[in-house]
Amino acid sequence: MAWLAMAFSAVLMVVSTNAWSFGRKTTIKIGINAPMTGDIPKVGEGTKFAAMMWIEDIEKAGGLVVGGTKYPVELVIEDNESKAESAVKANTKMISQDDVLVIVGPQSSKQAVPAGDVANNYETPMISPWSTNPATTKDRPYVFRGCFLDPFQGPVVAKFITTEFGFDKAAVLYDVASDYPKGLAEFFKQSWEELHGPGSVVAYESFTTKDTDFSSQLTKISRSGAQVLFTPQYYNEVALIVQQAKALGWKGPIVGSDSWGSAETIELCGEACYGQFFSTHYAAAGAKGETKAFIDRYNKTYGYVPDDVAALTWDALRLAQAAIEKTGKLTGKIKTDRKAVRDALATIKDFAGITGNMTFTEEGDPKKCAVIVRISDKGEYEFYKSICPE
C-alpha cells in the first residue's frame, strides 16, 4: 500500500502545481514592474495606486470572467529601483518563477527597453504604459505600450513652439545617459531643424543622471541667443533646471515633455514652473466622463490628483484585462495562454481609454493624440490643445 500512497501523493502534487488548468481554482497573475524606490519613486507610487484601484474593481466583481469561467486575479509587484538591471531581474523573476500571464511596466524607457527584451525572449506579453522610446517595442511582437512615441512627441513640441511663440532659435538640455531624454532630444532637434534650418538649435547641452548643478550648461544656453529651452527631463530634475535657469536670468519659456506630468513636479518646482508648457497624455483639469471619474476616485483615495503615469497604468491594466477576456479561454498551459493574450492585444481596435482611444500598429504602438498642457498660476495642469497624428 505504500506505493499507492506515494502515487496518490504524486498525483496531488501534479494537481496542485497545475491548478492553472482548473477553472475557479486558477489565479491569473498580473506582473507590475515599477520604480518603487530609486530616482523616480513617485512614478512607482502612481503605478501602484492605479493598480490597486484596478484590482479592487476586479475583486468586487468576484474575479475576471474568461469564456464563462470566473478567475481570481493577483498582482505581483516588483520594485525595479529605477535601474535597468533591476527591471530585467524583475521581469525574469515574474516570468520564470511567478508565472505571470502578462506584465504591466516598466514605465521609464531606461528600464522598459531592456526589460522588454526579456519579455519578448520569454514570449510573455508586456505593456509599458509610459515608455515613449521606439526601441521598447521595435521588432518585439510581445511588447506593447499605452502611450505615443517620441518620433511623434518631438515634432509635436517643435511645431507647438513654432506656432505658439513664432520662435526660430531653440536650446535643448537633456540627460545623455538615459534613453528617454536622449532619444526625445534627438527627435526634437531633428524636427526643429527641419522647420527652421540647420543650426537653428543654437545650444544642445547635456548632463549625466544624478547631476544637480546645471549652471555651466544653462550659462551657455543663456548666451546662445536661444529664445526657448526644451528639456525632456523627469520631475526630480525639472525643478532644479527651471529654478537654476531663472536664477541665471533666463527670461524665455521652458518647455517640457510627458516626463513633467508628475504631481511632484509642482511640489518641487513651485511658482518657477507656473506658465510653462509641456506635452503629455492627458490633462486632469477640466476632464470629463470616465477620465473625471478616475481622477475623482484616485484623489479621494490617495489625496492628490493622479498624474499621467497613473492614468496610463489604469489604461494598460484595462487593456490587459480586455485582451485576457478576448482570448475566450484559458487552456491551463502558461505559454499557450500568454501567446493567446499577445494575439488578442494585437487585434484590439478603438479601445476607449481615459487617456484617449487606442488602436495598435503592427509594432504594438497605439495611434493616439498628444495633449499640450499649461501649468496654471494655481499649479494645475490645464488642457491647452490636442495634437493628433496626421
N, C-alpha and C positions, 0 to 999 in steps of 0.2 A: 504493500500500500504506500510505502514511502515514495516510490517512483511516481505514483498517481498524485500524491500531494505536491511533489516537485513540479510535475507537469501542470497541475492546476495553478500553482504559483506563477509559473512562467506565462500561462495564458493571461492571468490577472495583470502581470507586468506589461504584456503586449497591449492589453486593453487600455491600461492607464496611460501608456506612452502614445497611444494612437487615439486619444479622446477626441482629437480634431475631427474624427470621422462620425461622431455620434451626436449629431443634431444639437439639442439643448445643452449637452454636457460640454460642448466645444466653446472655448473662449477665443474670440477674434482679438488678436493683439495688434495695436497700432503703435509704432515707434515714434517718439518725438526726440529729435536731435537738436538741442538748443543750447545757447551760451548762458547758462545759469550763473556762471562766475566768469572772471577774466575782464577783458576790456569793455565789453558791452552787456553787462548783466541786465540792464533794463529791457534789452531785446529779448533775453531769455524769459524775463518776467511776463512780458506781454504775450509771448508764445505760450507759456504755461497757463496763464489766466484764461486765454481764449480756449485752450484745450480743455480746461476744467469746466468751462461753460458748456462746451460741446458734449463732453461725456456725461454731464448732468442731464442733458436732454435725452441722451441715449438711454440712460438708466431709468429715467421717468417713463420712457416708452417701453421699458421691460427688455430692451436689447435691440439688436439690429436684425431686421427681417430679410432673409435671403431665400428666395424660392419657396416661400411659405413656412420656413423654419426660423424661429427666433433665437438668435445667438447673443450671449453676453459679450460685452466688449471691455477690454482692459487697455489702459495707456501704459506704455513703457517709456519713461522719460529718462534720457541720458544727458548729462552735462558735458558739452564739448569744450568748456573752459575758454571759448573764443579762440581756440587753436585748431589749425588744420589737422595735426596729427591726432588730436583728441577726437575730432569729428570722425576721422577714419576709424579709430578704435571703437567709437560708439556705434557706428553703422555695422561694423564687423560683429560686435557682440550681439546686437539686436537681431541680426540676420541669422547668425550661426548658433547662438545659444538660446535666445528668447523666442525664436520662430515667429517674428512679427510678419504680418501679412503685407503691410505697406508702411513706409516711413514718411513722416512729415518733417521737413527740415533737411539740412541746416538752413539758416537764414542768410547769413553773410556769404558772399561769393568766395571769400578766402577759405571758408570751411566747406561750402557746398560743392565747389569744383572737385576737390579730391574725394569727398565723401560720395559724390555722385558716381565716381569711377568704381568705388566698391559696390554700390547698389547695382550698377549695371552689370558688373562682372558676376555678381551673385544672382542676377536676374530677379531682383526684388524691386517692385515699383517704389519710387521715391518722388515726392512733390516738395520742391523748395518754394515756400511762399514768397520770399523776398529777394532771392538772388537774381540779379539782372545781367550778370556776365554771360555772354553766349556760350562759353565753354562748359557751363554747368550741364546743359542738355545736348550739346553738339555730338552727333554720332553715338548717342546713348538712348536707345529705344525704351529703356526702363525708367528714364528720368524725365520729370515734368517740372513745370514751375507755375506759380499762380500770379505772376506779375509780368509787366512788359520788359523788354530788353534794352540794354544800353545803346545798341545801334539805333534804337528809336528814341530813347530818352535824350541822348546827346544832341541830335538835331532839334528836338523839341525845345530844349533850353536855348540853344543858339538862335533859333528863329523867334522865340518869345522875346529875348533880349533885344534883338534887332528891331522887331515891330513895336515893342512897348517903349523903348527908350531912344531908338534911332542911332545907337552907338555903332562904331566900326572898329574899335580897338578894345581888345579884351585881355585879361590876365587870368591865369589858372594856377591854383595852389593845390597840390594833391600828395597823398602818401604813395610813394613809388614802390613800397614793399607789400602793398595789399592789392589783390586782384581787382576788387570792385572800383576803388577810386582811380587806380592806374588805368584801367580799361575805359572808364567813363570819361576821364580827362582826355584820352586819346580820341574818342569819338566826338567829343565836344570840339576839340581843336580842329579836327578834320572838317567838321561841318561848318565851323566859324570861318575857316579859311576858304571854303568853297563859296561862302556868301560874300566875303569881304577881301579875298585875295591873300596870297602868300605873305607871311609876316604880319598879318593883322592880329594874331595872338602875340602881343608885344612882350609878354613875360610868361614863361612857362616854368614855374618853380616847384620843386619837390622837397619832401622831407621823409623821414622814416618813422614807422609805427613807434609810439610811446614818446616821441619828441613833444616837448611842451613850449619851447621858445621858438617862435616863428618870426622874430624881429628882423633877422637877416633877409629872409625871403620877402617879407612884407615891405621892407625898405626898398628893395629892388623893384617891387611891383609899384609902389607909390611913385617912384622916379621914372617909370617906364612910359608914362603917358597913357596908361590903360584907363578906360572910362568905367569899366565894370570888372569885378572879380568873381570868378566862378570857382567854388571849392566843394567838391563832391565827397565831403567827409562825414564821419559819424558824430553823433550828438556830443560825445565827450571831447571832441576836438573842435567842433564848430564854435563853441563859446570862447575858447582860447583864441582862435583865429580872428573872429569878429571883434572881440574886445581889444586885442593887440593891434589890429588894423586901425581901429578908431583912435586908439591912444597915439598911434604914429601919424595921425592926421588924415587918414583915408576918408574921403567925402562921398565917393561913388557908391552905388548899390553893390551888395554882396549877394550873389545868387547861389542857391544850393540845389541839391538833388533829393531823391527819396530817402536818403540816409539821414536827412534832417528831421524826419517825421516823428521822432520820439517825443513824448511829453517832457522828457528830461532836457531837451534842447532849450526850452524856455526857462526851465528851472535853473539851469546853469548859465544861460546867456543873458536873461533878463531883458531890460529895455534896449540893450545894444542890438538885439535882433528884431525889434519892432519895425515894421515897414518893409522887411526883406521878403523876397520871394523864393520859393523852391518848387521843383516838380515832384509829384508824388502820385499815390494810387487812389486816394480818396480824401475828402475833406469832412471833418466832423461837424464843423459849424454849419448849420443850415441843412443838415442831412434829413432825408425823409424815408418813409416806408420801413422796410426791413433793416436798412442801414441805421436809421434812427433808433429802432427798437433794440438793435445790438448795442449801440452806443449807450443808451439809457440804462440797459441792464448791466452792462460792464461797469459803468460809472457808479451805479447804485451798489454793486457788489464790491468793487475794489477801490472806490473813492477818487477816481480820476478818469478823464476821457481817454478811450483807447487810441493808441497810435496806429499807423498803417500796418505795422508788423502784426498786431493783434487781429486787425480786420482781415489781413491776408491769410493768417493762420486759420481763422474761422472758415474762410472760403476754401482753403486747402483741405481741411478736415471734411467739409461738406462734399468736396469733390471726391475725396477718398470714399466717403460713405456712398455717394451716388454710383461710383464705379463698382464697389462691392455688391451693392444691391442689383446693379445691372448685369452682373455675371449670371444671375438666376439660380446659381447652385454652387455649393462648396463641396468639393469631391473628397476632402479629407487628406489629400496629398498636397503639401505646402507648396511645392514647386509648381504644380499644375494650377493651383489656386492663385498663386502670385502672377502667373502668366495671364490667367483669365482677368484679373484685376487690371493688369497692364493694358491688355487689349481693350477692355471696357473704357479705360481712361482715354485711350487714343481716339475713341469714337464719340466722345462727349461733344455735343454742339449746343450753342446758345445757353450755356449754364448761367443762371441768374445769380451772380454773387453780390455781396454787399459792396464790393469794390468794382463792380462792373460785370457786364456779360462776357462770357468766355467761350471760344471755340478753339481747340488745339490745332496747331500746324503739325506737319509730319515730324518736326523736331521736338514736339512736346511743349511748344511755347504758345501761350494764349494770344489771340488777337484782341487787344483791348486798348482803351484810351488812357492818356495821361491827364492828370489834373495839375493845374498851376495854383498854388496856394500862396496867399499873402498872410504874413503874421501881423495881426491887428495890434492896436495900441493897448488891447486888453490881454495880449499874449495868446490869442486864439488863432487857430489855423482856419482862415476863411477861404472858401472857394472863390477863385478869381476867374478862371476859364478852363475849359476842357479842350484838349487837342487829341484828335483821333488819327489812326493810321489812314493814309490816303488809299 
